[in-house]
Amino acid sequence: DRATQSFKQQVSIRYSELVYDGMWFSPLREALDAFVNETQKTVTGTVRMKLYKGNIYSAGVKSPYSLYSQEYVTFGEDEVYNQADATGFINLFGLDFDKRLYHEDIRGSIAHAGMLAKCGIIPAEDGEKIIAGLKDILADIEAGNFHFDVALEDIHMNVEARLTERIGSAGARLHTARSRNDQVALDMHMYMKREVAEIAELLLKFEEALLTVAKKHEKTLMPGYTHLQRAQPITFAHHMLAYFNMLQRDFRRLLGVWEGADMMPLGAGAIAGTTFPIDRFMVAEELNFGTVYPNSMDAVSDRDYIIEFLSFASTLMMHMSRLSEEICLWSSTEFGFVELDDAFATGSSMMPQKKNPDISELVRGKTGRVYGHLMAMLTTAKGLPLTYNKDLQEDKEGFFDAIDTVKFTLAVYRDMILTMTVNVDKMAQAVSKDFSNATDLADYLVRKGLPFRQAHEVVGKCVAYAIHQGKFLPEISLEEYKQFSELFESDLLVALKPDHCVEARKSYGGPAFSENEKQFAIGDKVLAVQQAKLEKLQSKL
């Protein structure tokens, strides 16, 4: 399997080091020998080499265990290929991933069978038997009473074979007027829609959590940063609302993913439709699809909706990774702005004082693998001629993993944010012991009539003076300020207070307390609209 092959590469490096160091009879080398011998049992055959101009090339291989050996691909009369001969290939690339689609596969087959019967393509009695049999199989799978046979290769054949075994020849009529190409495309579209609805719900709950925390810390002051240097005073609420706005855009993108998946491909056949008088629109209505693919070739080869999902997931994870990085910083001793609940942190195996933000670090790390799935899918699709190619089997592994990663991230982050302790005093102390109010001092001079560029120069000199004196701006006396400009008056000390600096920034979208109140109201409306859209999606599943 894939894991064994990957581990063998690591073993080969260590084995080489042992041989190089002369440790022929070490227990480790003997253990590695045993592992290699076990995994090499089926690695046998003949390799033909060609010597040409000092180089050696492989000219061919032959093995009784080769997936594509002559004995497997050349058949005599009345012989058929046994899928069990390719169990390694199937285990590596097929059934383990396809099994996740069982619900969609059976539901799609039920709709297909109903259409075949109504259109007179199969007898009505057979249609009823097929539908009843499929429902029984669905119940068995969900109860854990269904054995998946690797020899049957994928979820589609496992279900169909069990159906035929149970209801007889009627089951063999199910695949009339369809191919596995359009069948798996249907399954993936339906699965995508279900997952989009579930992720939308998780995303909405995390947005609610961010808004809840923001409302709780409407007047909690903290430094705002640019270049990771303290820039201007803001509120923790304003900071949380920034992520709330990012997730609003993610929700919008997720709705776009639904739209791309809301097209029904069944009926496209392998490539060119079917000669049977099917009703594709009947199936689309039964399965709650908004529209039907108008081109059969596009229907079986389209994976845009998966690429769109992976693009959404990459952007969402980028936002979550940015928040993760900030939580890692804020929870450090150097910042001390927040403390995570013990459920979302771990200790050190050696250093008893440590409390590590492991969840945030994991999310930050997993972001890269979601990016990788997007690039892998784009790379897979870029070289494929129309229509279906086996390369498209690669659409599932990365897609499923990205779904799992996104759902884990959103679910755990909601609880982590809600249970996180915000160290209000530490933030307030930080914002009062820096020069983040320098811009406000420049604005003060501008309101007194001094052009901004000149005010900027004056304040720069004030800051340099304060640093030289070992003071912060509020600690400099009025007499000292007047050395730099006669425009300074006694009211400047009020202008330098952090809460005044924040409240003065009342421009739309600014951090002023009054603006926070407006943004909270807007946020509540956004969540209400998103909830309505979510319920609409759920009604179409």
N, C-alpha and C positions, 0 to 999 in steps of 0.2 A: 504494500500500500504506500501512499504518498509519505506518510510519517516515517515509515521504515526506510524508504529511499533517502529521505532527507537526513535521517540519523546516520545512515551508512557513510554519507559524505563527511560527517564530523568524525566518525570512527576512523576513517582512512587517514585523516590528518594525525590523530593521536597514535595510530598504529605505526605510521612512518616515523614519528618522533621516537617511539620505543626502539624500533629497529636501528635508527640512526645512533641512538645512545647505547646500543649493544645490550639492551635488556631483553634478550631472547627468552629467558625462562622466568620472567616475572609473572605473578598471578594475573596481572592486568592483561598482558599480551595473550595469555592462554584463554582468558574470558572473552577477549575480543575475537580470538580465533573461533571460539564456539559460536559466537553471534554471527560471524561472517559465514561459517560453514552452514548454519541453519538457513540463513537468508539466500544462500547460493545454490540450494538444492535444485531449484528449477532453472538455474542459469547454466545451460549446457548447449552444445551444438558445434557448428563449424563456422569459422570466420576466414574468408578468403582475402588475402592482402596482396597489394600490387606495389612493387618497388619501381620507382620512376625518378630518375635524376637525383638519386640520393634521398628521396622522400618515400615514406610508406603510406599508402592509402588503403582504406577499407573498400574492397570491391564487392562484398556481399556477405550475408550471414544466413545461416539456416539452423533452426532449432525446433525440436518437437513441441516446445512450449511457446513458440512465437504466435502472437495473435493473428498475424497475417501469413502464416506458413501455407504452403501449397495444399496440404491435406485439409485445411479449413475452407479455402476459397474455391477449390475445384471439386465438384460433386459428380457422382455418377447418377444414373437414372433413378428417380424416385427418392433420392437422398435430400435431406434438408439440413440447414445449418443449425446446430445446437447452441443456443445462447449461453448455456452453462460453460462452454469452452472459453468464454470471454469474461469470466467472473471478475478477474482482477481489473480489467478495463472498466467494467460496469460499476464495481465498487468505488473505483477512483473517480469516475466522472458522471455517474448516472443516478441510480436509484436513491442513494442516501440523500441527495438534494431534492429529487422529484417528490419524495414522500410528503414533503411539506405542502404539496399542492393537492392532496387527496380530496379535500372538501370541495375545492373549485372544480377538480376533474370530474367528480361524481355529479355535482350540481349541473355542470355544463352538459354531461352525458344525459342527464334526465331531461333537460330542455331539448336536446337534440333528438332523443327518442320520441318525445311528445310531438315534435314537429314532423318527424318521419311518418308517424302514424296518422297525423291529421292530414298530411299531404298525400296519403295513400301509397307511400313508398314502401312501407312495411305494414303487415296486417295489424289492425288495432289491438287484437288480442296479444300479439307479440310485444307491442309497445307497452301495454299494461304490465306484462311479465317483466320486461326490462326495467321499467321504472320501480316496480316493487322490489326487484332483486337488487337494484342499485341502492335503494334506501336501506335494505338489510345490510349490505356491505358497509355502507357509511356508519351504521350503528355498530357493527363489529369493529371497525377501525377505531372509532372513538372509545369503545370499551376495552381496547387493547387485545382483541381476540382475532386479529387478522395477521396471518403470516405472509410477509413480503418475500417473494421468491426472486433471488438475484438472476436466475436463469431467464426470467421473463423481462429483464432489462430495465423497465421503467414503471412508473405508477400507472400509466395508461394500460399497458398490457397486463399488469397484475390485476387490475380491477376487471378488465374485460374477460381474462381467463377464468377468474373466480365466478364471474357472472354466468358464463357459458357452462361452467361445471355445475352450477346450481340450477339453472332454468333450462338447460339444453340448447338446442339449435337456435332458439329465439335470441339468445345472447350473442350469437355470431352475426346477427343482423345489425347490431348497434353501430358498427363502424361504417355502415353504408353512407356514402356521400360525404365522407370526411377523411382527412389524413391526419397522421400524428403532427404534421407541420402546423395545420390550423388549430388542431386540438390543444397543443401545448401553448400556442399563442393565446388562445382563449383563456386557458388556465392562468397564465401569467398576467393577463389584463385584469382578470377577476381578483387574483391575489393582490395585485398592486392596489386596486381600489379599496379592498378591505384594509390593507396596511396603511394606506393614506388616511383613512378615517380614524384608525387607532392612533396614528402618530399625531394627527391634528388634535385629537383629544388630549394627548400628553403635552403637546406644545401649548395648548390653551391653559392647561393647569399650571404649567411652569410660568407662563405670562402672569397668571393670577397671583402666583407666589411672589414674583418680582414686584408687582404693584402693591401687594400687601406689605412687603418689607419697606418699599418706598414711602408709603403712607405713614408707617410707624416711625420713620426717621426723616420726616418732613423738614425739621429744623436742626438735624444733626450735621454740624459743620465738618468739613474735611478738606485737605488740599486737593486741588485738581492738578494733573500732571501733563506736561508735554516733554518729549524726549526723556521720560522718566525723571524729570526735574520738576520740583514744585513750581506751579505756574500761577494759578489764581484760586481763591477760596471758592468752594462750591458746597453743595450738600450731598450727603449720602443718597438721599432720595433722587437727586438729579442724576447721580451716577447710575443708580438702578434703572431709572427711566430710560437711560441711553440703551441699555440692553433690552428693555421692554420694546423700544422702537425697532431694534434690529430684528427681534422675533416677530414683530408685526409683518415685516417684509418677508421673513421666512414662511409665515403662514400664507401669505399671498402667493409665494412661489409654490407652496405645496398644493394649493388649489389648482395651479397650472398643471401640476403633475397629474392630478385627477382628470383634468380635461383631456390630456394626452392619452390617458389609459381608458377613457370612456368611449372607446370605439370597438365594435364587435368584429373579430376576424373570422369566426367560424363560418364555413361555407366556401372559403377560398380554396379548400382542398390542398393538394400538395403544392400547386403553383397556378393552375388554370381553372379553378372552380370545379364544377361537376356537371354531368349530363342529366342528373336527376332533377325533377321540378321542386326543389327545396324552397322554403320561405325563410330567408335569412332575417328578415325584419321581425318575424314572429319570435325567433330565438332571442333576438336583441331585446324585444319587449319583455319576454319572460325573465331574462337575466338583468333587466334594468340598465341596459346600455343606452346612451344618448343617441348614438349613430352607428352606422355600419361602414366598414372599409369599402370604398368604391372601386378598389383595384385589388384583385386577388394576389398579384405578385407582391405588392406592397404589404398586404395583410400578413403574409407568412414570413416576410423578411424584416419587418419594422421592429426595431428595438429602441426607437427614439424615446419612448416613454420611460424606459429603464435608464437611459442616459440622462433624461431630464430629472428623474428621481435622484440619481447619484450626484447630479449637479446641485440639486436642492440640499441633499444630505451633506455635501462637502461645504457648502456655504454655511449651513446651520452649525456644523461641527467647528468651522472656523470661528464663528461667534462664541460657541461654547468654550473653545480653546482659549480665546482671549480672556473670557471671564475666569477660566481656570488659572491662567497665569496670574491674574490679579489676586485671586484668592490665595494662591501660593505665596505671593509677596505680602499681602495683608496679614496673613497668619504667621509670618516669620517674626522673630524677636525684633528685628530691625524696624519693622513697621508696627506690629502689635495692634492693628486696626480691628481684626476680627479673631474669634476663636471658634473653631469648628466643634460640633458635638462629637463625642467620642465614637459614635457609630460611624462617622465618616472620616476617621483618622486612625493611624496606627502608630505604635511605638517602634523603637529600634531594638534589634536583637542584642545590641551591645551597649548602647547609650541610653540609660534609663530616663534621661530628661527629655528625650525627643517626643514630639507629637507631629507626625508627618501628614500632610494633606494628600493622602494617597489617591482618593477619588479624583481630585482635580488633576493630579499628575497623570492618572490613567486616561482620563478624558482627553487631556492635552496630547498624550501619546497616541491614542486611538484615532485622533483626527487624521494623522498621516496615512493610516491604512484605508480610511474612507476615500481620501484623495486618490490612493492607489487603485481602488476599485473603479473610480471614474476613468482614470487614464487607461486602465486595462480594457474597459468596455469600449472606449473610443478607439483604442488601438485594434481591438478585435474586429470592430465593425468597419474600419476604414478601408480594408482591402477585400471585402467580400463582394463578389459578383451576385446579381440576383439569381435565384432567390434564397432558398434555405441552404445553409452549409452547416456541417457539424460543429464548426467554430462557435456557433450560436449557443451550443451547450454551455459555454463559458459565461453566459449571461446570468446564471443562477447563483453560483457560489459567492461572488462579490456582492451581488444584489441582496441576498439573504443576510450576509454578514453586516452589510451597511444598515439594513433594517434593524437588526439586533442591537447594533452599536448605538444607533440614534435613540431607540426606545429605552435602552438602559440609561443612557445619558440624561434624557429628559426626566425619566422617573426618579432617578436618584438625586438629581440636582434640585428638583422641587423640594424634597424633604430636607436636603442639606441647607438650602437657603433659608427655609422657614425655621430651622433649629439653630442656625448660626448666631452667635453672640456678637453684637457690634459694640466695640469698646468706644463709647461716645466720648469719654474724657480724654482718651489717648488721641483721638482724632482732633478734638478741640485744642489740645495742647500742641499738636503738630502744626495746626494752621495759625497758631498765635506766635510760633517761634520760627518764623521764616520771613522771606521777602515777597510772598505771593500777593501782598497788597500794594506792590510798587506800581502796577498799572493804574490802580485806583488813585494813587497819589498824582500820577500824570494827568488823569482825568480831572482831578481837583483843579489843577493849574489851568487846564483847557477851559473849564467852566469859569475861571477867573479872567479869561480872555487871552491866554498865551497859546499860540499855535502848537499843535500836538508835537511836531518834530522838536521844537524848542523845549517843550515840557518834558519830552522823553530824555533829552540831554541833561536837563536840570536834575531829574529824578535819578538818572544814572550816577551823577556826582553825589547825590544824597546817599544812595546805596553804598557807593564806594567809601564814603565818609563813615557810614554806620558800621560797615565791616571793619574798618580800621580802628574804630572806637570800641569794637566788641559789643555792639548794640543792635537791636532791631529797630525798624522805622518808628514804631509808637514810643520808643524810649528816648528819642532825640527831642530836645527841648525846642520850643518855638524860636528862641533866640538863635539856636544853631541852624534851624531851617532858614531863617532870614538871611544867613550868609550866602545862600544859593538863590533866593528870590524873595523880593519884598511882597510878592503876592500871597505868600503863606500867612494865614491868620489863625486865630485860636480854634476855629472850627475844623481845622485839618485833622486833629486827633480823633474826632468823631468819625471822619471819613476813612480813617485807617483801621477802625475796628472790623474784624472779620465778618460779623453778622451784618454790619452796615454795607460792607463791600458786596456781600451776596445779595441783600435786599435791593441794592441800587441797580442790579442787573435785571431790569424788568422787561427788556426786549423779548418779543415772542420767542419761546424756546429757551430762555435763559434760566439761571438757577434761583432766581428770587423766590422767596417763600410764597408770594402771591401767584407767581407763575406755576409753581408746583401744584397749587390747588387747581388751577385750570387744567394742567396736564393730567391730574388724577381724574377729573371729570371726563376728559377726552378718553382716557384709558378705560374707564368703566363702559363708555359707549362702544369702544373698539371691541372689548370682550363680549359685549352683548351681541354685536353684529357677527363676530366670529362664532359664537355659540349657535346662532341661528343657521349659519352656513354649515357648521358641523352637523347639526341635526338634519339638515337637508341632504347632506352626503350619506348619513347613516340610513336615511329612509330609502336610499337608492341601492343599498347593498342586497 
